[in-house]
Amino acid sequence: MTEVDLGTVFKGSESGEIVKAKGETIKLGPGQVVIDIAYSGLCGTDQHFRHNPNMVLGHEGVGIISQVDPLVKHYKVGDRVGWGYNHEACGFCNHCWNGRDVICPDRKMYGVADLEWGSFGDRAVLNEFFIHRIPDNYPLRLAGPLQCGGATVYSAILNAESKPGQRVGVLGLGGLGHLAVQYLNKMGLHVTVISSSNSKREQALELGASEFIATKENPDFKGVLPLDALYVSTSFQPEWDQVVKVMAPGGALVPLTVSDEEFRFPYSSILLKELRVIGSLVARRQVHREMMEFSALNDVRPMVEELPMTEEGLNKAFARLEKGDVRYRFVLKSQRTDAD
């Protein structure tokens, strides 16, 4: 088997500082490809693993295929690709047979498997069936944040069965929220952005929102027509007693926030309004592919700030992300001389 030098990688540490390290040398397995990473997005989920010194961080990587195993049939050297949160699945359980690889009991996801490589590094090694082509007309530097953030939002919209003409809300205009507004708008829905203050009103309307509500000024949502779905993309759980007031009967609540807190919701509201709570993880492979094609066709683009993929650049990005000091996603550019 061909050996692959992973090059430079960036790991977490017990203190939470991001540190540069020499990557391992691993074997290229059957059906696998080597991706020379050009860019990586920084996702809020990465913050959960920054104290792990045995793990290479990053999961929103895009780059160029530099090597392929002889069994690879669908990709070639030079192809532009990215990958999702899930790296592999068994392919044989009922979930896999139904195309839902992300809930396969034997899935291999970021943070649990493949700890020796991540998107904060020079190279990644994946099975060809778990990578995704980046359309030629889509900028590679903008594709990173779509590999998790974009895929997560797009998948949630499909899972909630939001349809053109419906009224939907996006709670929080951040890394996920600003993508949700674009996708929902391009799909033909009336989008109401809900935020605590008016500071992001203009930005929300530019991204495609039809309406903006500042809860400090209108806590009871007076004059706001009921919403068929609410996509919660804040960095914390909202006051559910408050937001339930704006939900239409039969509406869907879609939490996108990653939180370790217990989910506490007014029980009677679920019954009286027959509300649905839709759990949505990350995009299964077919949906991930569709998301990339939809984004290219409809010009859905994350708003990014680019920093170098160095210790200094990564630590700066992590620190600012923790403070919420970014509009709306960080992208780290590889410092390899041959990087795009």
Secondary structure, DSSP 8 states (H G I E B T S, - for coil): --EEE--EEEE--TTS--EEEE--EEE--TTEEEEEEEEEEE-GGGGGGTT-TT-B---EEEEEEEEE-TT--S--TT-EEEE-SEEE--S-SHHHHTT-GGG-TT-EETTTS-TT--SSBSEEEEEGGGEEE--TTS-HHHHGGGTTHHHHHHHHHHHTT--TT-EEEEE--STTHHHHHHHHHHTT-EEEEEESSSTTHHHHHHHT-SEEEETTT-TT-TT---EEEEEE-SSS---HHHHGGGEEEEEEEEE-----S-----HHHHHHHT-EE----S--HHHHHHHHHHHHHHT----EEEEESSHHHHHHHHHHHHHT--SSEEEEE---TT--
